[in-house]
Structures are given as C-alpha cells and as structure tokens.
Amino acid sequence: MDFTGQPAPNFALKAHTGEDVTLEQYRGSKNVLLIFYPLDFSPTCSMQLPEFSAMKEDFDALDTVILGINRDSAWTHKAWAREYGIEVPLLSDMLLETAKNYGVQIAERGISKRATFVIDKAGIVVLQHIETNAGDFTLHADDVLEKIKILS
C-alpha cells in the first residue's frame, strides 16, 4: 500500500533510551523520518543506521527527527547503539504491530522490511521507500536529506 499523501499511522513504542515515543508527539513541530529495518547487528542494518545517525545534525537543522524501528528489544537496541555509535532513538516494535500498520511486516520471518517514511509536521506521509529485498539499502541518508530540503 502506498501511504504517500495519507495520514501516517500513529504508534506508541519504547525507545532504547527508556522513553516512550509516539508519532503524535512530533505533530506540528517536527518532520519524522521513520526507518524500519530488519535486525540489529545484521550487516546491512549496521551500515544504514550509523549512516543516518552520523547525519543527525543535518536532519535536526531541517526540523526532522530520525527514528529507527524494528522488532528487537530495547536492551538489544541499547547494546547495538553503543557498539555502533548510533545516536538516534531506536524503537522496539516487538510484536511488529507498527510494521504491520505501515505495510512492512514480513510475518513469516518475524521481521520488517527495510523501509523509509518521511512524515511532515502535519502528520502526512510525504515520502515512502520500501526495499524489494530486506538486504538492500538503496536510499541513503544524503538522498533523504535532499528530498526533505525540497519539502521545506
């Protein structure tokens, strides 16, 4: 399903930092970049999330918060963030409900697809990119940053 132009499904998930995070909390103040990824410590994910985290200040300058989401626990997220220097909130979607609501759940594998959603300050999905294969990583941080600049 293409969510572009549609209201983004809300969620309430626990971050590895211990805080509860909802999409609604950013409405009216921040764009939200949601990055669904299959598993912490996997090869492609260990390139993708550090790349986006390294550009956190660039996204911050465009009023955009980066949130990583997958089915791993907050404890696994915490260890992975520490090992890879990831400085963006990593949210635990252990039952894959949020992944399902965004159409990126791979139920038979118990993971989500690799997908990127940009949600504007009004809560509308303005960019959706879902990789064909979970191991692919074709939409890089600098590409997403440029797309957000156009929206601003």
BATOR-477219 format. One record per residue: residue in one letter; x, y, z of N, C-alpha, C in turn. Coordinates in steps of 0.05 Angstrom, whole numbers, plus 5000, padded with zeros to 4 digits. Example, Ala and Ser with C-alpha at 12.3 -4.5 7.8 and 13.67 -1.06 7.14 Angstrom:
BEGIN
R   residu    n_X    n_Y    n_Z   ca_X   ca_Y   ca_Z    c_X    c_Y    c_Z
R        A   5264   4886   5156   5246   4910   5156   5264   4934   5156
R        S   5257   4955   5142   5273   4979   5143   5258   5001   5157
//
This chain:
BEGIN
R   residu    n_X    n_Y    n_Z   ca_X   ca_Y   ca_Z    c_X    c_Y    c_Z
R        M   5017   4976   5000   5000   5000   5000   5018   5025   5000
R        D   5010   5044   4984   5025   5069   4983   5011   5089   5002
R        F   5026   5097   5022   5016   5116   5042   5021   5145   5035
R        T   5035   5150   5013   5042   5177   5005   5017   5194   5003
R        G   5017   5217   5016   4994   5235   5016   4973   5229   5037
R        Q   4977   5207   5051   4958   5198   5071   4968   5204   5100
R        P   4950   5206   5119   4959   5209   5147   4975   5184   5155
R        A   4997   5189   5169   5014   5167   5178   5001   5153   5202
R        P   5002   5127   5203   4991   5113   5226   5007   5120   5252
R        N   4992   5126   5273   5005   5133   5298   5017   5108   5311
R        F   5035   5112   5329   5046   5089   5344   5055   5100   5371
R        A   5059   5081   5389   5070   5087   5416   5089   5064   5422
R        L   5115   5070   5422   5136   5050   5425   5157   5059   5445
R        K   5170   5040   5457   5192   5046   5477   5218   5048   5462
R        A   5233   5070   5468   5259   5074   5456   5280   5061   5474
R        H   5303   5056   5462   5325   5044   5477   5335   5062   5499
R        T   5328   5087   5498   5336   5107   5518   5317   5106   5542
R        G   5296   5090   5540   5277   5087   5562   5252   5104   5560
R        E   5252   5122   5540   5228   5139   5537   5207   5126   5519
R        D   5182   5134   5524   5160   5126   5506   5159   5146   5484
R        V   5156   5137   5459   5156   5154   5436   5130   5149   5420
R        T   5117   5171   5413   5093   5169   5396   5098   5187   5372
R        L   5085   5180   5350   5086   5198   5326   5072   5224   5333
R        E   5050   5222   5348   5034   5246   5354   5050   5268   5369
R        Q   5070   5260   5384   5085   5280   5400   5101   5299   5382
R        Y   5105   5292   5357   5120   5309   5338   5102   5326   5320
R        R   5076   5321   5321   5058   5335   5303   5059   5365   5309
R        G   5062   5380   5287   5062   5409   5289   5090   5421   5295
R        S   5109   5404   5302   5136   5415   5309   5159   5402   5294
R        K   5157   5377   5286   5179   5363   5273   5169   5346   5250
R        N   5185   5344   5229   5182   5323   5209   5193   5298   5222
R        V   5184   5275   5214   5194   5250   5225   5203   5232   5203
R        L   5228   5222   5206   5239   5202   5188   5239   5176   5202
R        L   5221   5158   5193   5219   5131   5204   5236   5112   5187
R        I   5253   5097   5200   5270   5078   5186   5263   5050   5198
R        F   5248   5034   5182   5243   5007   5190   5267   4990   5180
R        Y   5277   4973   5196   5300   4956   5188   5297   4929   5201
R        P   5307   4907   5189   5302   4880   5199   5313   4874   5227
R        L   5339   4876   5231   5351   4867   5256   5376   4883   5263
R        D   5378   4888   5289   5403   4900   5299   5426   4880   5294
R        F   5450   4890   5291   5474   4874   5288   5476   4860   5261
R        S   5456   4863   5243   5459   4850   5217   5476   4868   5199
R        P   5488   4857   5179   5508   4872   5163   5497   4898   5150
R        T   5475   4896   5136   5464   4920   5122   5454   4940   5142
R        C   5440   4931   5163   5429   4949   5183   5452   4964   5198
R        S   5474   4950   5201   5497   4962   5215   5512   4982   5197
R        M   5504   4984   5172   5514   5006   5155   5493   5029   5155
R        Q   5468   5021   5152   5446   5040   5147   5442   5059   5171
R        L   5437   5048   5195   5430   5065   5218   5454   5083   5226
R        P   5478   5073   5227   5501   5091   5233   5503   5114   5212
R        E   5498   5108   5187   5499   5129   5166   5479   5151   5172
R        F   5454   5144   5178   5434   5164   5184   5441   5179   5210
R        S   5450   5164   5230   5457   5176   5256   5480   5196   5253
R        A   5499   5190   5235   5522   5208   5231   5512   5235   5219
R        M   5489   5235   5206   5478   5260   5194   5456   5272   5211
R        K   5454   5263   5236   5432   5273   5254   5430   5303   5255
R        E   5453   5317   5258   5452   5346   5260   5441   5359   5234
R        D   5447   5347   5211   5437   5357   5186   5406   5355   5185
R        F   5396   5332   5194   5367   5328   5196   5355   5346   5217
R        D   5368   5349   5240   5358   5367   5261   5355   5396   5249
R        A   5374   5404   5232   5373   5431   5221   5348   5435   5203
R        L   5337   5413   5194   5312   5414   5177   5288   5406   5194
R        D   5289   5409   5220   5267   5402   5238   5257   5374   5234
R        T   5276   5355   5230   5269   5327   5225   5282   5309   5245
R        V   5266   5293   5259   5276   5274   5278   5278   5246   5264
R        I   5298   5231   5270   5303   5205   5258   5295   5184   5279
R        L   5279   5165   5272   5271   5143   5290   5276   5116   5275
R        G   5291   5099   5287   5295   5072   5277   5275   5053   5291
R        I   5263   5035   5275   5243   5017   5287   5249   4988   5277
R        N   5249   4970   5296   5249   4941   5288   5239   4925   5312
R        R   5239   4899   5309   5228   4881   5329   5246   4874   5352
R        D   5271   4884   5352   5289   4877   5374   5281   4892   5400
R        S   5291   4881   5422   5285   4893   5448   5300   4918   5453
R        A   5291   4934   5472   5306   4958   5480   5334   4951   5489
R        W   5338   4928   5501   5365   4920   5511   5383   4915   5487
R        T   5373   4901   5467   5389   4896   5443   5395   4922   5429
R        H   5375   4940   5427   5379   4966   5415   5401   4981   5429
R        K   5400   4980   5456   5420   4995   5472   5448   4985   5467
R        A   5452   4959   5466   5478   4947   5461   5488   4954   5432
R        W   5470   4952   5413   5477   4958   5385   5484   4988   5382
R        A   5468   5005   5394   5473   5034   5392   5500   5041   5404
R        R   5506   5029   5427   5532   5034   5440   5555   5024   5422
R        E   5553   5000   5411   5574   4989   5395   5579   5004   5369
R        Y   5557   5014   5357   5560   5027   5331   5558   5057   5332
R        G   5556   5068   5356   5555   5098   5358   5530   5110   5348
R        I   5507   5096   5349   5482   5106   5339   5469   5124   5360
R        E   5463   5149   5351   5453   5169   5370   5425   5178   5363
R        V   5410   5161   5350   5381   5167   5345   5365   5146   5360
R        P   5341   5153   5368   5324   5134   5383   5318   5109   5366
R        L   5321   5086   5379   5315   5061   5366   5291   5050   5381
R        L   5269   5045   5367   5244   5037   5379   5238   5007   5376
R        S   5228   4996   5397   5222   4967   5398   5193   4962   5389
R        D   5190   4948   5367   5164   4940   5356   5164   4910   5357
R        M   5165   4899   5382   5169   4870   5385   5147   4853   5374
R        L   5123   4863   5373   5100   4848   5362   5095   4855   5332
R        L   5112   4872   5322   5110   4881   5294   5084   4894   5287
R        E   5070   4905   5307   5045   4919   5302   5049   4945   5285
R        T   5069   4960   5292   5074   4985   5277   5083   4978   5248
R        A   5100   4958   5245   5108   4949   5219   5084   4940   5202
R        K   5066   4926   5215   5041   4917   5202   5024   4941   5193
R        N   5021   4961   5211   5006   4984   5205   5017   5001   5181
R        Y   5043   4999   5177   5057   5013   5155   5060   4995   5131
R        G   5050   4970   5132   5051   4952   5110   5079   4940   5104
R        V   5096   4939   5125   5123   4929   5120   5130   4904   5137
R        Q   5111   4892   5149   5115   4868   5165   5121   4844   5146
R        I   5141   4828   5153   5145   4802   5140   5138   4781   5161
R        A   5113   4774   5163   5103   4758   5185   5117   4731   5186
R        E   5121   4718   5163   5133   4691   5164   5162   4691   5173
R        R   5175   4714   5172   5203   4716   5181   5206   4730   5208
R        G   5184   4741   5217   5184   4755   5243   5201   4780   5243
R        I   5202   4794   5220   5218   4819   5218   5202   4838   5201
R        S   5212   4862   5198   5201   4882   5180   5218   4884   5155
R        K   5206   4894   5134   5222   4901   5110   5239   4925   5117
R        R   5259   4931   5100   5274   4955   5102   5258   4977   5088
R        A   5250   4997   5103   5232   5018   5091   5238   5045   5104
R        T   5233   5065   5089   5237   5093   5098   5211   5109   5093
R        F   5202   5123   5113   5179   5140   5111   5187   5168   5121
R        V   5180   5188   5106   5183   5216   5116   5155   5226   5120
R        I   5150   5236   5145   5124   5246   5153   5127   5275   5160
R        D   5111   5292   5147   5114   5321   5152   5102   5329   5179
R        K   5105   5354   5185   5096   5365   5211   5066   5362   5215
R        A   5051   5359   5193   5022   5356   5195   5014   5327   5199
R        G   5034   5309   5198   5028   5280   5202   5022   5265   5176
R        I   5029   5277   5153   5023   5265   5127   5049   5252   5116
R        V   5046   5228   5105   5069   5215   5093   5075   5229   5067
R        V   5100   5239   5065   5108   5254   5040   5128   5238   5024
R        L   5140   5217   5036   5158   5200   5022   5156   5172   5033
R        Q   5154   5153   5015   5154   5125   5023   5173   5110   5005
R        H   5191   5095   5017   5210   5078   5001   5212   5052   5015
R        I   5204   5030   5001   5206   5003   5012   5224   4987   4994
R        E   5245   4976   5006   5264   4960   4990   5251   4934   4981
R        T   5257   4925   4958   5246   4899   4947   5256   4876   4964
R        N   5282   4877   4971   5295   4856   4987   5304   4869   5013
R        A   5299   4856   5036   5307   4867   5062   5337   4872   5064
R        G   5353   4858   5048   5382   4861   5049   5392   4885   5033
R        D   5374   4897   5017   5382   4920   5000   5381   4946   5017
R        F   5398   4965   5009   5399   4991   5022   5406   5011   4999
R        T   5385   5021   4986   5389   5038   4962   5382   5067   4967
R        L   5368   5074   4989   5361   5101   4994   5378   5111   5018
R        H   5399   5126   5011   5419   5134   5031   5411   5160   5045
R        A   5424   5166   5067   5418   5189   5084   5420   5215   5068
R        D   5440   5219   5052   5443   5244   5037   5420   5247   5017
R        D   5410   5225   5005   5387   5226   4987   5362   5235   5001
R        V   5357   5224   5025   5334   5231   5041   5336   5260   5049
R        L   5359   5269   5057   5364   5296   5066   5356   5316   5043
R        E   5364   5310   5019   5358   5327   4996   5328   5328   4991
R        K   5314   5305   4994   5286   5304   4990   5271   5321   5011
R        I   5281   5321   5036   5269   5337   5057   5274   5367   5052
R        K   5298   5373   5042   5304   5401   5035   5283   5412   5015
R        I   5276   5396   4996   5256   5404   4975   5229   5409   4988
R        L   5222   5393   5009   5196   5396   5022   5195   5422   5039
R        S   5218   5431   5048   5219   5454   5067   5213   5480   5053
//
